[in-house]
Every structure is written in structure tokens, then in C-alpha cells.
Amino acid sequence: MNRVEQDTRIDKAMQRMLFFMVFVSPLLVLQIVRKEVFLWLQVTFVTMFFYKEKKIELIKEPLIVMLFAEPFIAGVFAQFSSMTETYKRTAINLAIMALPLYFAICCIIKLMKDKSYKTIIKIIVNAIKMVVLVELVWIFIQLLLYRLFGVDINQLIFVDLLHLVENASFIRSWIWYPSGLSWHSAVLAPLFVMGILFFDNPVIRILIVIESCVCGNRTTLLGVMCCLLLLLLKTMHMRKIKIEKEKVRLIIAILIAAATILIVTGIGPKILIKIFGNGKDASTLAHFGYYSDYFTIIKESSLYQIIFGYGVGCSGYTITSLYGRYADGGTWAIESDFINILVSRGIIGFIIYYWFLIRIMIKGFKIDYRYAIFIITVLFQGFGYNIQFDYLLLIEILMYILIENRVNFFDVVDELNAENSKIRREGKRFICRKFR
């Protein structure tokens, strides 16, 4: 085999690996030695790339570098804190475990430059669309088996038979809910939003809404509804209503200011509890309570912890210390993106993270309105739960890089949908001819 043929085979293998890596990224029940398959595939993908290229070009975009560098700073400071040894190890370990994702993204960016952006984006979009379909089917199977036969298929397969994870099912207030191929329905929240944006098929969108309703997670449902509402408003605007950009900016500024005031004063969480929690849902009360808890956390934290954070995955330590919540478990993170990132990454890390997301929203909007809808929705979801999973961060970083290079991610989405629509039309015509 000559060098060209070998390189071609390696290229195809890397593209297949990229597809599977993105495909399994939200499937958190798939683990090997208690580490997600997604992590192992990142390592494999990077290794294959290095084998072929003999080097890896590092991303030099400051915001991206800081996203991965800041957790190390927090992890180092954590070693001199009063946290338990378990939390100290977690702070360092999770910072290190994020490195394969950074290197994988470096490799993906290089592939985009070498093979064309469109080719690689197609692989990523198809992988996301495929995993959305798999999750929709799996949730249906979960629900059917549990309601008819009382069988929790996630517990049966991934815990009892394969022993991949300790917990593969979502139970809230002693009620079982389907969670797809994960341990919590909130993992589906950003994935289903991507499903709404990536699919133009109304049937699939309806299925996403239905299964968002049955999964028992308000973050997922409200996020999907928020995304659909924004798409509807944009459609109405494009067809009938003309609004000056200055007015749009003013409205956005007013909404941001109002949201900030409501959060800081503690009024916002109280209102949301009344709307969504009926004052009885302990989970809802706890999640919104984290916002008022932050002021107490500040009082009990050192200056460097306020500035640099407690470390990724360690924000729960503050709540355990204050209230004894989850004291008998391992390390955990506060279940709200805003407070979790603020506590785990500190003020500096918080500014970096959300400036990164806001840049996607603002700069992306100039290219395609769906960038803004996507970010607004995940920010909305992040208010009630921590949904900034690694698979979401992967997509966000790729979007950021593409925006900086004036490449529209959603152009490829539209092209794939057009191709699928053409295939469906040709299939229908073939079936009609066959049965005439």
C-alpha cells in the first residue's frame, strides 16, 4: 500500500471516528471503567490524528485557551484550600480530563481546514441528528416497557447486566421518568434543542416536544418550547413585521437588565418557584435557592476562591458545608449553570465562559439568526439546571471557531435537510410508481 492510499484510509477512519465520537457524546450511560465512552473516543481520535500528522496544531484563540486553562488555576488553588481530599482530587482530575476534548477540537479544526469545513460539519450534524433519533426511539421503548411490564430497561441493561454505571435511571420525588441513554433527563435538554434546530421535519419536531413532556424535566421541556417560540417569532418577523435593529437591541438590553435585577434581588427565583414549583417541589426550591445561597457562599469563601473558583465539579462542596446536603455522597456540582460556573470557576472563569457564549450569540446573529436562538435557549436552560455538558461545549466551540472564520454552520444543516427532503420525495414517487 502506497502512502497516498494509506493516508486516504486513515482519513476515512478518522472521519468515522469523529462521527462515532460526536454520536456517543450525550450517551452518558455508555462507560468503560467508570469513564464515558466519549472520553475514550476523544483519546482514540487524537491518537489517530497524531499518528497521521505527527503533530497537533493547538488552538490559539484566547477565549478557547482560557476556557480550558482556568480550571487548572482553580485546581491548583484548591490544593491549598480547606476542602476534603476527595474534592481536591476532583478539581485537578476534571481539569486534566478536559484536555482530550481540547486536543480533539484542535484536530477537528485542522481537518476542517484540510478537508473543507462543509465535509466535517456534515459529519458532526449527521451524528447529532442520528443520536437525537436514537434517543427518541429509546425513550419510547423505555416508557413502553415500564408502563406495560414495570421493566426499567436502563437499570436492567446498563446496571444489572453490563455494570457500566451505578445509576442509569431518573427518579424524582419517587416517580420514575424516561431519561434516554443517560442517568438524568436534563442531559437531553441541549440535545433536543439541537434536534429542533437541525431537523426541519415537523414529525420529528413534534416527537421531540412530546418526549420532552414525558421526561419529567422542566429544563428540557421549557428549553424546547423556548426554542420553538423564538423560531416562530423569527418566522413571523421575516414574513410580516419589520423591526429596526436599534429597537431590537434596546429590547434585549432591557430584558438583560431586568433579568439581572431579578436575580440579584432574589425576586426572580421566588417568582419562578411559584410558577413552576408550586411551592412544593423540593428540587425546584433547591435549584432556585442556589441563587440566594451564593451570597452566603461568598461570605464563607476566601478571596482566591471567589476570584478563581473551587474547581470544576466541586461547587457542591459549598452547599454541603453550609447545609450538609449530599454529605454522604461523593463530589457534586451545583445544579444551575450560572451558579455552578460562578462557584467552580470563580468570577474570572464566569466572565470567560459567558463572554464566550455571548460572542457566539452576537457575532453569530450577524451570520444566521439560529446562532442567537441556540445560545439564548441554552442560557435559559442553564438558569434552572447545569446543562453545559462536554458534548454541548464541543458544539459551542466549533460554532465559535466557524463564526470567527465567517462560516455558517447552519448552511450545512439546511443543505442536509434539502438533500433529505429530495430523497423522501423521490422515495414517495418510486413507491407510487411501483404500486400503480
C-alpha positions, 0 to 999 in steps of 0.5 A: 500500500502506497502512502497516498492510499494509506493516508486516504484510509486513515482519513476515512477512519478518522472521519468515522471516528469523529462521527462515532465520537460526536454520536456517543457524546450525550450517551452518558450511560455508555462507560468503560471503567467508570469513564464515558465512552466519549472520553475514550473516543476523544483519546482514540481520535487524537491518537489517530490524528497524531499518528497521521500528522505527527503533530497537533496544531493547538488552538490559539484563540484566547477565549478557547485557551482560557476556557480550558486553562482556568480550571487548572488555576482553580485546581491548583488553588484548591490544593491549598484550600480547606476542602476534603481530599476527595474534592481536591482530587476532583478539581485537578482530575476534571481539569486534566480530563478536559484536555482530550476534548481540547486536543480533539477540537484542535484536530477537528479544526485542522481537518476542517481546514484540510478537508473543507469545513462543509465535509466535517460539519456534515459529519458532526450534524449527521451524528447529532441528528442520528443520536437525537433519533436514537434517543427518541426511539429509546425513550419510547421503548423505555416508557413502553416497557415500564408502563406495560411490564414495570421493566426499567430497561436502563437499570436492567441493561446498563446496571444489572447486566453490563455494570457500566454505571451505578445509576442509569435511571431518573427518579424524582420525588419517587416517580420514575421518568424516561431519561434516554441513554443517560442517568438524568433527563436534563442531559437531553435538554441541549440535545433536543434543542439541537434536534429542533434546530437541525431537523426541519421535519415537523414529525420529528419536531413534534416527537421531540416536544412530546418526549420532552413532556414525558421526561419529567424535566422542566429544563428540557421541556421549557428549553424546547418550547423556548426554542420553538417560540423564538423560531416562530417569532423569527418566522413571523418577523421575516414574513410580516413585521419589520423591526429596526435593529436599534429597537431590537437591541434596546429590547434585549438590553432591557430584558438583560437588565431586568433579568439581572435585577431579578436575580440579584434581588432574589425576586426572580427565583421566588417568582419562578418557584411559584410558577413552576414549583408550586411551592412544593417541589423540593428540587425546584426550591433547591435549584432556585435557592442556589441563587440566594445561597451564593451570597452566603457562599461568598461570605464563607469563601476566601478571596482566591476562591471567589476570584478563581473558583473551587474547581470544576465539579466541586461547587457542591462542596459549598452547599454541603458545608453550609447545609450538609446536603449530599454529605454522604455522597461523593463530589457534586456540582451545583445544579444551575449553570450560572451558579455552578460556573460562578462557584467552580470557576470563580468570577474570572472563569464566569466572565470567560465562559459567558463572554464566550457564549455571548460572542457566539450569540452576537457575532453569530446573529450577524451570520444566521439568526439560529446562532442567537436562538441556540445560545439564548435557549441554552442560557435559559436552560442553564438558569434552572439546571447545569446543562453545559455538558462536554458534548454541548461545549464541543458544539459551542466551540466549533460554532465559535471557531466557524463564526470567527472564520465567517462560516455558517454552520447552519448552511450545512444543516439546511443543505442536509435537510434539502438533500433529505427532503429530495430523497423522501420525495423521490422515495414517495414517487418510486413507491407510487410508481411501483404500486400503480 
